[in-house]
Amino acid sequence: MVKEGDLVAIFHSIHRVMKAEKLLKQAGKEVMLIPVPRQLTSDCGLAIRFSQESRAGVEAALAASGLEIQELYLRQQKEFVCLDV
């Protein structure tokens, strides 16, 4: 479900991840709501997947609405690398 080079954003709660998905889709960003990959942990169980190319736009749209990504991961060589948010 998460391809090499994709980013996975984890939020503090299910409410925030759902709000982020709605906001990003309204802003025309290509994102997908996914279950949190098994290698990662999250209380809410859902995350948002998007491409590296859209990272700046996604982060700007979220910041403008006051939403913050709790953790951001890059899928790299079958592993997830934690990135600075």
Rosetta blueprint (number, residue, H / E / L):
1 M L
2 V L
3 K L
4 E L
5 G L
6 D E
7 L E
8 V E
9 A E
10 I E
11 F L
12 H L
13 S L
14 I H
15 H H
16 R H
17 V H
18 M H
19 K H
20 A H
21 E H
22 K H
23 L H
24 L H
25 K H
26 Q H
27 A L
28 G L
29 K L
30 E L
31 V L
32 M E
33 L E
34 I E
35 P E
36 V L
37 P L
38 R L
39 Q L
40 L L
41 T L
42 S L
43 D L
44 C L
45 G L
46 L E
47 A E
48 I E
49 R E
50 F E
51 S E
52 Q H
53 E H
54 S H
55 R H
56 A H
57 G H
58 V H
59 E H
60 A H
61 A H
62 L H
63 A H
64 A H
65 S L
66 G L
67 L L
68 E L
69 I L
70 Q L
71 E E
72 L E
73 Y E
74 L E
75 R E
76 Q E
77 Q L
78 K L
79 E E
80 F E
81 V E
82 C E
83 L E
84 D L
85 V L
